[in-house]
Amino acid sequence: MGGALLCLACSLVLAAPQPIRIGVPGAFTGGSAPMGLSMRNGIRLAAAELNRSGGLLGRPIELVERDDAGLPARGLKVAQQLLTQDRVVAVVGFVNTGVALAASKNYQDARVPVMLAVATAAILTRQFPLHGNSDNFIFRVAAADDLQAPLIVREAVQRSGYRKLAIFADNTNYGYQGLMELERALGQNGLKPSYVARFNLQERDMANFLLQARNAGSQAILTYAIGPELAELANTMARMDWKVPIIGSWTLSMSNFIDNAGPNGEGARMVQSYIPDEDDTPRRRDFLDGYQWLFHTRRIPSPPSAAQGYDGMKLMAEAIRQAGSLDGAAIVRALENLKQPVAGVITTYKQPFSQTDHEALELSVPVIGKVERGRVVYAYPADKPRR
């Protein structure tokens, strides 16, 4: 009898469908953690919903999460682990531009599709076609830098009327890519920056940079950096009693900017793909309710990261379903020609990718948010999604 039960148990184990393993690399510790943890939770929420409805191809989804801490060298090790040890069939993740630049070739060479959920350097989705690759395995559901920079400059120049604009960018690849795009966008408006500051991560003295920007007659500061250093920027401006607007990339919405800057961050404006709102559409309300219930929190540290992670997982899942296969090239072909609309948090995606365009978000999608009483709200109420 015991042997029969053991054989039955073995047969049930053998019959259980093997999970589909999706890699989730990201910065879950360090200064970028608000983005990484929010992205991870958005991916987890989407995967949980998919598994409740039967998974993919009759198999459950298993997320393989790996912390790269925002460090390029560690990101390379994570990529090697996900590919050779964990044997993932696809990836949804990446927070930091430097990590994605360092590791993306590993996934491209292994022919494993990647959905960038946070990293924004424009080159990331375009570098491999430039080198003669017939298939490009890198896709994105986030606002690339060459999409954000024109919106930042439009907010400062066309909407606000400023002509003397300083740029403050950190010394990471993220800051460098953003600086180039901001200078390009200013040039398209016939302008050059009044002053450019480059500073290191964990910079704790912005006074000299700000003094030079003020002496240059700067009317506003455009930023490309992450939360801790942006908070130091706002706090130093307050100590100097220099009150000019801060307008920058989407990272001004990070919780470690809003919390560390406190009242000094009020009014900062930034590009956003998603802003939680009390009067949201039903789909966005369901996402927010689901996030808060699953993770036992009222607050998302980086709402765009969570929404982009969620939507990225849904897009990758739909491509796997359409391909009917776990072959990387088949998934890429499906992503480039998605036949069914994918209802996401940010938007409904109707054939968002093509063979020559691996960017899901268009110029019309992001909006401008602002910090108001410790949270990000719509800078322009007309931008709110309508029910």
PyMOL commands that set and color helices and strands:
alter all, ss='L'
color gray80, all
select helices_A, chain A and resi 2-15+33-52+72-85+97-110+122-125+127-130+145-159+173-188+207-215+227-240+250-253+255-265+282-295+303-323+328-335+381-383
alter helices_A, ss='H'
color red, helices_A
select strands_A, chain A and resi 20-26+61-67+90-93+114-116+138-140+165-170+195-199+220-224+246-248+269-272+342-343+348-349+367-372+375-378
alter strands_A, ss='S'
color yellow, strands_A
deselect
rebuild
show_as cartoon
